[in-house]
Amino acid sequence: MATILLLFIYIFYIGLGIPDSLLGSAWPAIYQEFQVPVSYASFVSAIISSGTVLSSLFSTRVIAKLGTAKVTALSTCLTAVALAGFSCSRNFLWLGLCAVPLGIGAGSIDTALNNYVALHYNTMQMSFLHCFYGIGVTASPYLMSLALSDSMNWRGGYRTVFCIQLAIAALSIISLPLWRKIKSARQAEEEIRVLPLSQMLRRKKIWASCGVFAGISAIESTCLIWGSTYLTGSIGLSADTAAALITFYFAGMTLGRFLSGLLSLKISDWKIIAVGQSILCIAMFLLLITDNTAAVVLGLFLVGLGNGPIFPNMTHLTPILYRKETSQSIIGMEMAFSNLSILLTPVLFGFLSDRLGAGIFPAFLAVMFAFMAGCTILLKTGDARSRRPV
């Protein structure tokens, strides 16, 4: 039964990934139709991320009360409703209103499923979980590119993705009895200890791990929201071509997480993180030295390949770096910082690109990578120091 449940969780994580890459792929068409500045994508992204940050911070109490299964079902249904609203939007204000439930739904399910898999499954299964997220974020921009090639019909793209999300939401409701059987077989659900926010903020080690998640998400959100705009504005591609080519980033992310799962059988989480950051370093160098279309697409693929495995391996490390009973609270904190980064990074990039142009995209990614790598070093050295015998 545990294996069947894991397959369901994988499908739910596809649903988590599906909405994340849609806005960036559709935005070149949306802002022209609504006649708003290109930087307004940052506001929609900020609303989504604000909802996700709040739901991540309060998720531990909600999960402790309702359980992982009910939170997953409610969150998936909420995101499906939000996607339906996006497909019907006739102005920018309506987009902003629909962004609220999208963010709230995403934060709760992300925290709940990450902690559940970190506690009950191994590193390989955690990497495969995030690989399925990669399937979601890879498929949706491709579907959007098909819609955009049909008279720039971005609403059709959102409607298609809504139908997929609706099916996943139905599956999450159908799976509720299976969750109950698994819980009964384990006699009791995992103990959840709710840590006060003030207590977590006093620990430097938690700050370092949250910084790593913020850096990972800064790179990811910049590619999600602004990758297509960079390809159209600086590289000179059409909107539908850019939406299709940005899928190479997501394909790299998915492949990176799949390979990470296989490598986890032989090497540790820390070593996989080091390999991912080495690939990221190569990708940054490539993006910084050329604007050739093929080289840029390769660079984006390598960004996804390197950045993709870091998130699941860091998540799986959390119950190891801290205590299992407190991991739900700390993962909630990590997800909050991750989503705070997703909130602020696109806004910062939009502000800078309005003044300096979208061509700053590679340099911006490089700065975010340097921040993430620095926090990783602080976390690794601090963890090694805390484990030394006195």
C-alpha positions as CSV (number, residue, x, y, z in Angstrom):
1,M,0.0,0.0,0.0
2,A,2.9,2.4,0.8
3,T,4.1,2.0,-2.8
4,I,0.7,2.7,-4.3
5,L,0.4,5.8,-2.1
6,L,3.8,7.0,-3.2
7,L,2.6,6.7,-6.9
8,F,-0.4,8.9,-5.9
9,I,1.9,11.4,-4.2
10,Y,4.0,11.6,-7.4
11,I,0.9,12.4,-9.4
12,F,-0.1,15.1,-6.9
13,Y,3.3,16.6,-7.3
14,I,2.8,16.9,-11.0
15,G,-0.2,19.0,-10.1
16,L,2.0,21.2,-7.9
17,G,4.3,21.8,-10.8
18,I,1.8,22.4,-13.5
19,P,0.8,26.0,-12.6
20,D,4.3,27.2,-11.8
21,S,5.6,27.6,-15.3
22,L,2.4,28.8,-17.0
23,L,2.6,32.5,-16.1
24,G,6.1,33.0,-17.5
25,S,5.3,31.1,-20.7
26,A,2.0,33.0,-21.3
27,W,3.2,36.5,-20.1
28,P,4.6,37.7,-23.5
29,A,1.0,37.3,-24.9
30,I,-0.9,38.4,-21.7
31,Y,0.8,41.7,-21.2
32,Q,0.3,42.7,-24.8
33,E,-3.4,41.9,-24.7
34,F,-4.0,43.6,-21.4
35,Q,-1.8,46.5,-22.4
36,V,0.2,46.6,-19.2
37,P,4.0,46.9,-18.7
38,V,6.1,43.8,-19.1
39,S,7.2,44.1,-15.4
40,Y,3.7,43.6,-14.2
41,A,4.3,39.8,-14.2
42,S,6.2,40.5,-11.0
43,F,3.0,41.6,-9.3
44,V,1.0,38.5,-10.2
45,S,4.0,36.4,-9.1
46,A,4.3,38.3,-5.9
47,I,0.6,37.7,-5.0
48,I,1.0,34.0,-5.7
49,S,4.2,33.8,-3.6
50,S,2.7,35.8,-0.7
51,G,-0.1,33.3,-0.4
52,T,2.4,30.5,-0.6
53,V,4.6,32.0,2.1
54,L,1.7,32.5,4.5
55,S,0.3,29.0,3.9
56,S,3.8,27.5,4.4
57,L,4.3,29.3,7.7
58,F,0.9,28.2,9.1
59,S,0.9,24.7,7.4
60,T,2.4,22.9,10.4
61,R,-0.6,23.7,12.6
62,V,-3.1,22.9,9.7
63,I,-1.4,19.6,8.9
64,A,-1.3,18.7,12.6
65,K,-5.1,19.3,12.8
66,L,-6.3,17.9,9.5
67,G,-3.6,15.5,8.4
68,T,-1.5,15.3,5.2
69,A,-4.2,13.6,3.2
70,K,-7.0,16.2,3.7
71,V,-4.5,19.1,3.2
72,T,-3.4,17.6,-0.1
73,A,-6.9,17.2,-1.4
74,L,-8.0,20.7,-0.3
75,S,-4.9,22.3,-1.8
76,T,-5.2,20.5,-5.1
77,C,-8.8,21.5,-5.5
78,L,-8.0,25.1,-4.6
79,T,-5.3,25.3,-7.4
80,A,-7.7,23.8,-9.9
81,V,-10.3,26.6,-9.1
82,A,-7.6,29.2,-9.5
83,L,-6.5,27.9,-12.9
84,A,-10.1,28.0,-14.1
85,G,-10.2,31.7,-13.0
86,F,-7.0,32.5,-14.9
87,S,-8.5,31.0,-18.1
88,C,-11.5,33.3,-17.8
89,S,-9.6,36.5,-16.9
90,R,-10.5,39.6,-18.9
91,N,-8.2,42.1,-17.2
92,F,-5.1,42.4,-15.0
93,L,-7.1,42.8,-11.7
94,W,-8.8,39.5,-12.3
95,L,-5.5,37.8,-12.7
96,G,-4.4,39.2,-9.4
97,L,-7.5,37.9,-7.6
98,C,-7.1,34.4,-9.0
99,A,-3.5,34.4,-7.9
100,V,-4.5,34.4,-4.2
101,P,-6.0,30.8,-4.1
102,L,-3.3,29.6,-6.4
103,G,-0.6,30.6,-3.9
104,I,-2.4,29.4,-0.8
105,G,-3.0,26.0,-2.3
106,A,0.5,25.5,-3.5
107,G,2.2,26.3,-0.1
108,S,0.2,23.8,2.0
109,I,0.6,20.8,-0.3
110,D,4.3,21.5,-0.9
111,T,5.1,21.5,2.8
112,A,2.9,18.6,3.6
113,L,4.2,16.2,0.9
114,N,7.8,17.2,1.3
115,N,7.8,16.3,5.0
116,Y,5.8,13.1,4.5
117,V,8.2,11.8,1.9
118,A,11.3,12.9,3.9
119,L,10.1,11.0,6.9
120,H,8.7,7.8,5.3
121,Y,10.8,7.3,2.1
122,N,14.4,7.4,1.1
123,T,16.5,9.9,-0.9
124,M,15.9,8.3,-4.2
125,Q,12.1,8.5,-3.8
126,M,12.4,12.1,-2.7
127,S,14.4,12.9,-5.8
128,F,11.8,11.1,-8.0
129,L,9.0,13.1,-6.2
130,H,10.6,16.3,-7.4
131,C,11.3,14.7,-10.8
132,F,7.5,14.5,-11.1
133,Y,7.3,18.2,-10.2
134,G,9.6,18.7,-13.2
135,I,7.2,16.8,-15.4
136,G,4.5,19.2,-14.4
137,V,6.5,22.4,-15.1
138,T,7.9,20.9,-18.3
139,A,4.6,19.9,-19.8
140,S,2.7,23.1,-19.1
141,P,4.9,25.5,-21.1
142,Y,4.8,23.1,-24.0
143,L,1.0,23.0,-23.8
144,M,1.0,26.8,-23.6
145,S,3.3,27.1,-26.6
146,L,0.7,25.0,-28.6
147,A,-2.0,27.4,-27.5
148,L,0.1,30.5,-28.3
149,S,0.8,29.2,-31.8
150,D,-3.0,29.2,-32.3
151,S,-3.6,32.9,-32.6
152,M,-1.9,33.7,-29.2
153,N,-4.7,31.9,-27.4
154,W,-3.2,31.8,-23.9
155,R,-6.6,31.2,-22.3
156,G,-6.8,28.0,-24.2
157,G,-3.5,26.9,-22.6
158,Y,-4.9,27.7,-19.1
159,R,-8.1,25.8,-19.9
160,T,-6.1,22.7,-21.0
161,V,-4.0,22.8,-17.8
162,F,-7.2,23.3,-15.7
163,C,-8.6,20.1,-17.0
164,I,-5.5,18.2,-16.1
165,Q,-5.4,19.7,-12.6
166,L,-9.1,18.9,-12.1
167,A,-8.4,15.3,-12.8
168,I,-5.6,15.3,-10.3
169,A,-7.8,17.0,-7.7
170,A,-10.4,14.2,-8.2
171,L,-7.7,11.6,-7.7
172,S,-6.6,13.3,-4.5
173,I,-10.1,12.9,-3.1
174,I,-10.4,9.3,-4.3
175,S,-7.1,8.5,-2.5
176,L,-8.3,9.6,1.0
177,P,-9.3,6.0,2.1
178,L,-5.8,4.8,1.1
179,W,-4.2,7.4,3.4
180,R,-6.4,6.2,6.2
181,K,-5.3,2.6,5.6
182,I,-1.6,3.5,5.6
183,K,-2.1,5.5,8.8
184,S,-3.8,2.5,10.4
185,A,-1.1,0.1,9.4
186,R,1.5,2.4,11.0
187,Q,-0.7,2.5,14.1
188,A,-0.2,6.3,14.5
189,E,0.7,9.2,12.3
190,E,4.2,10.7,12.8
191,E,4.6,13.0,15.8
192,I,4.5,16.7,14.8
193,R,6.0,19.2,17.2
194,V,5.1,22.7,16.4
195,L,8.1,25.0,16.9
196,P,7.5,28.7,17.5
197,L,8.8,31.0,14.7
198,S,10.8,33.0,17.2
199,Q,12.7,29.9,18.4
200,M,13.6,28.9,14.8
201,L,14.8,32.3,13.9
202,R,17.3,32.3,16.7
203,R,19.2,29.3,15.2
204,K,22.0,30.2,12.7
205,K,21.9,26.7,11.3
206,I,18.2,27.2,10.3
207,W,19.0,30.5,8.7
208,A,21.7,28.9,6.6
209,S,19.5,26.1,5.4
210,C,16.7,28.6,4.6
211,G,19.3,30.6,2.7
212,V,20.1,27.6,0.5
213,F,16.4,27.2,-0.3
214,A,16.0,30.9,-1.0
215,G,18.9,30.7,-3.5
216,I,17.6,27.6,-5.2
217,S,14.2,29.2,-5.6
218,A,15.6,32.5,-6.8
219,I,17.2,30.8,-9.8
220,E,14.1,28.7,-10.4
221,S,11.6,31.6,-10.2
222,T,13.8,33.8,-12.4
223,C,13.8,31.2,-15.1
224,L,10.1,30.4,-14.6
225,I,8.9,34.0,-14.8
226,W,11.5,35.8,-17.0
227,G,13.1,33.0,-19.1
228,S,10.6,33.4,-22.0
229,T,10.8,37.2,-21.8
230,Y,14.6,37.0,-21.9
231,L,14.4,34.8,-25.0
232,T,12.0,37.2,-26.7
233,G,13.5,40.5,-25.6
234,S,17.2,39.8,-25.7
235,I,17.6,36.8,-28.0
236,G,14.9,38.0,-30.4
237,L,12.7,34.9,-30.5
238,S,8.9,34.9,-31.0
239,A,6.6,34.3,-28.0
240,D,5.6,30.8,-29.1
241,T,9.2,29.7,-29.9
242,A,10.4,31.1,-26.6
243,A,7.7,29.2,-24.7
244,A,8.7,26.0,-26.5
245,L,12.5,26.5,-25.9
246,I,12.1,27.4,-22.2
247,T,11.0,23.8,-21.8
248,F,14.7,22.8,-22.1
249,Y,15.2,24.4,-18.7
250,F,12.4,22.3,-17.2
251,A,13.6,19.2,-19.0
252,G,17.1,19.7,-17.5
253,M,15.5,20.1,-14.0
254,T,13.5,16.8,-14.5
255,L,16.5,14.9,-15.8
256,G,18.7,16.2,-13.0
257,R,16.2,15.0,-10.4
258,F,15.8,11.6,-12.1
259,L,19.6,11.1,-12.2
260,S,19.9,12.3,-8.6
261,G,17.5,9.6,-7.6
262,L,19.7,7.0,-9.2
263,L,22.9,8.4,-7.9
264,S,21.5,8.5,-4.3
265,L,21.9,4.7,-4.3
266,K,25.7,5.2,-4.3
267,I,26.5,8.7,-3.1
268,S,25.3,11.0,-0.3
269,D,22.9,13.9,-0.4
270,W,25.8,16.3,0.2
271,K,27.8,15.0,-2.7
272,I,24.8,15.2,-5.1
273,I,24.4,18.8,-4.0
274,A,28.1,19.5,-4.8
275,V,27.7,18.0,-8.2
276,G,24.6,20.1,-8.9
277,Q,26.3,23.3,-7.9
278,S,29.3,22.4,-10.1
279,I,27.0,22.0,-13.1
280,L,25.4,25.3,-12.2
281,C,28.8,27.0,-12.2
282,I,29.4,25.8,-15.8
283,A,25.9,26.9,-16.8
284,M,26.4,30.4,-15.5
285,F,29.7,30.8,-17.3
286,L,28.1,29.7,-20.6
287,L,25.2,32.2,-20.2
288,L,27.5,35.0,-19.3
289,I,29.8,34.7,-22.3
290,T,27.4,34.3,-25.2
291,D,23.9,35.2,-26.6
292,N,23.9,32.6,-29.3
293,T,20.5,30.9,-29.3
294,A,21.8,27.3,-29.2
295,A,24.3,28.2,-26.4
296,V,21.7,30.0,-24.4
297,V,19.3,27.1,-24.6
298,L,22.1,24.7,-23.6
299,G,22.9,27.0,-20.7
300,L,19.3,27.0,-19.5
301,F,19.2,23.2,-19.8
302,L,22.3,23.0,-17.6
303,V,20.8,25.5,-15.1
304,G,17.9,23.1,-14.7
305,L,20.1,20.0,-14.6
306,G,22.3,21.5,-11.8
307,N,19.7,23.3,-9.8
308,G,17.0,20.6,-10.0
309,P,18.6,18.0,-7.7
310,I,19.6,20.4,-4.9
311,F,16.0,21.1,-3.6
312,P,15.0,17.4,-3.0
313,N,18.3,16.5,-1.5
314,M,18.2,19.5,0.9
315,T,14.7,18.6,1.8
316,H,15.6,15.0,2.5
317,L,18.5,16.2,4.7
318,T,16.2,18.2,7.0
319,P,15.1,15.4,9.3
320,I,18.8,14.4,9.5
321,L,20.1,17.8,10.2
322,Y,17.4,18.4,12.8
323,R,15.0,16.1,14.7
324,K,12.2,14.1,13.0
325,E,9.5,15.4,15.2
326,T,10.5,19.1,14.4
327,S,11.1,18.5,10.7
328,Q,7.6,19.5,9.8
329,S,8.1,22.9,11.4
330,I,11.5,23.4,9.9
331,I,10.5,22.3,6.4
332,G,7.6,24.7,6.7
333,M,10.1,27.4,7.5
334,E,12.3,26.4,4.6
335,M,9.4,26.4,2.2
336,A,8.4,29.8,3.5
337,F,11.8,31.2,2.8
338,S,11.8,29.4,-0.6
339,N,8.5,31.1,-1.5
340,L,9.6,34.4,0.0
341,S,12.4,34.2,-2.5
342,I,9.9,33.4,-5.3
343,L,8.0,36.4,-4.1
344,L,10.8,38.9,-4.1
345,T,13.2,37.7,-6.8
346,P,10.9,38.3,-9.9
347,V,10.0,41.7,-8.5
348,L,13.7,42.6,-8.1
349,F,14.5,41.3,-11.6
350,G,11.5,43.2,-13.0
351,F,12.7,46.4,-11.4
352,L,16.3,45.9,-12.7
353,S,15.2,44.9,-16.2
354,D,13.0,48.0,-16.6
355,R,16.1,50.1,-16.1
356,L,18.9,47.9,-17.5
357,G,17.1,45.6,-19.9
358,A,16.3,41.9,-19.9
359,G,19.9,41.2,-20.9
360,I,20.9,41.3,-17.2
361,F,19.2,37.8,-16.9
362,P,22.5,35.8,-16.9
363,A,24.3,38.1,-14.4
364,F,21.3,38.0,-12.1
365,L,21.3,34.2,-12.1
366,A,25.0,34.2,-11.3
367,V,24.5,36.4,-8.3
368,M,21.7,34.2,-7.0
369,F,23.9,31.1,-7.5
370,A,26.8,32.7,-5.5
371,F,24.4,33.4,-2.6
372,M,23.1,29.9,-2.6
373,A,26.6,28.4,-2.8
374,G,27.7,30.5,0.1
375,C,24.8,29.5,2.3
376,T,25.5,25.8,1.5
377,I,29.1,26.2,2.7
378,L,28.0,27.8,5.9
379,L,25.4,25.0,6.5
380,K,27.8,22.2,5.7
381,T,30.6,23.5,7.9
382,G,28.2,24.4,10.7
383,D,26.7,20.9,10.6
384,A,30.1,19.3,10.7
385,R,31.1,21.4,13.7
386,S,27.9,20.6,15.6
387,R,28.6,16.9,15.2
388,R,32.1,16.9,16.5
389,P,32.5,15.1,19.9
390,V,33.1,17.5,22.8
